[in-house]
Amino acid sequence: MKKENKSIGFGIASLVTSLIGFFGFVAPYIAILFSISAIVFCVIQQKRYKTGLATAGLVIGILGVIGNIFWLLTLLLILMMGAI
């Protein structure tokens, strides 16, 4: 009988990095990298063993990418408007 590896390390990493990315609006370019790494960790975890932590990391990671791109574009727009 084959023993199933039920490690959830990548799921935890996905959740933690997604939260850092989601709340990292002070430096959105770095926060986007954290959010993308959360998505990658989630995919790795889901291939090994599906967990709710990885799913939560995926959802928060996607929201982090979208939110930080929006925030970065808003900051750039403000800077451009001030330069005109």
C-alpha positions in Angstrom: 0.0 0.0 0.0 1.4 3.4 -1.0 1.5 6.0 1.7 0.0 9.3 0.6 2.0 12.4 1.3 -0.4 14.9 2.9 2.0 17.7 3.5 0.4 21.2 3.5 3.6 23.3 3.5 2.9 24.8 0.1 -0.7 25.6 1.1 0.5 27.5 4.2 3.2 29.3 2.1 0.5 30.2 -0.4 -1.8 31.7 2.3 1.0 33.6 4.0 2.5 35.1 0.8 -1.0 36.0 -0.5 -1.7 37.9 2.7 1.6 39.7 2.5 0.8 40.5 -1.2 -2.7 41.6 -0.4 -1.8 44.0 2.4 1.5 45.2 0.8 -0.1 48.2 -0.8 2.8 50.4 0.5 5.0 48.9 -2.2 2.7 47.5 -4.9 5.5 46.3 -7.2 6.8 44.0 -4.5 3.3 43.0 -3.3 2.5 41.8 -6.9 5.5 39.5 -6.7 4.2 38.0 -3.4 0.8 37.5 -4.8 2.1 35.8 -7.9 4.3 33.5 -5.8 1.2 32.7 -3.7 -0.6 31.5 -6.9 2.4 29.4 -7.8 2.5 27.8 -4.4 -1.2 27.1 -4.6 -0.8 25.3 -7.9 2.1 23.2 -6.5 0.0 22.3 -3.4 -3.1 21.5 -5.4 -1.2 19.0 -7.6 0.2 17.2 -4.5 -2.8 17.3 -2.1 -5.8 19.7 -2.3 -6.3 21.8 0.8 -8.5 24.7 1.8 -5.4 26.8 2.7 -4.1 26.6 -0.8 -7.5 27.6 -2.2 -7.7 30.5 0.1 -4.2 31.5 -0.9 -5.2 31.3 -4.6 -8.3 33.6 -4.1 -6.4 36.1 -2.0 -3.4 36.0 -4.3 -5.6 36.8 -7.4 -7.3 39.6 -5.5 -3.9 40.9 -4.4 -2.6 40.9 -8.0 -5.7 42.7 -9.3 -5.8 45.2 -6.4 -2.1 46.0 -6.5 -2.1 46.5 -10.3 -5.0 48.9 -9.8 -3.2 50.7 -7.0 0.0 50.9 -9.0 -1.8 52.4 -12.0 -3.6 54.8 -9.7 -0.3 56.0 -8.2 1.2 56.4 -11.7 -1.8 58.4 -12.8 -1.5 60.7 -9.8 2.2 61.2 -10.5 1.5 61.9 -14.2 -1.3 64.4 -13.4 1.0 66.2 -11.0 3.8 66.4 -13.6 1.5 68.1 -16.2 
